[in-house]
Amino acid sequence: MTEETPVPEIAAEEPPKPVLPTPLDGLAEAFPDVIFETSAAGQNVARVDASHLVEFAQAARDAGFEMFVDVTAVDYYRQRPGPRYDVVVGLLSLQHNARLRIRVAVDGDVPAAPSITRVYPGANFYEREVYDLFGIDFTGHPDLTRIMLPDDWEGHPLRKDTPVGSVPIQFRGTHKVQ
């Protein structure tokens, strides 16, 4: 009598999952001078020179980052050598479920970065807010005027060298309550 040797069952192999290109793949190839990194929060970050911001934003939109999220700024006053401010642009690709933060270092007495309102019209009010609160000039902006503070306000309150204190503020069109 011969014993039959059991044949081990072979698990059905799963077909390999396709590796989908991300919108960042083409951007990294097209812009070799841009530094791509991942933030502590796991977001994709592209450090772009100000002179290439509009061109990079256009390429990012064409690569799939179709949704503009926001523009803000960070003041690194006395915290790092080099440029004092970073302008930070947030973009989103719904198709690829990916986020991208574009960081542009700017400096000077009147720090400036090019406006991206031609590429992302939604940046209009955000750039005005950054101008109003940080004093960063967005060259080429269609209406770079104050958006939050009175027109006669002096200074930019989110700069870290702005004195902190109690300043009574009376906005136009308001009345003191007695």
Secondary structure, DSSP 8 states (H G I E B T S, - for coil): ----------------------HHHHHHHH-TTSEEEE-TTS-EEEE--GGGHHHHHHHHHHHT--EEEEEEEEE-TTTSSS-SEEEEEEEEETTTTEEEEEEEEE-SSS-EEE--TTT-TTHHHHHHHHHHHH--EEET-TT---SSS-TT--S-TTSTTS--S------TT-----
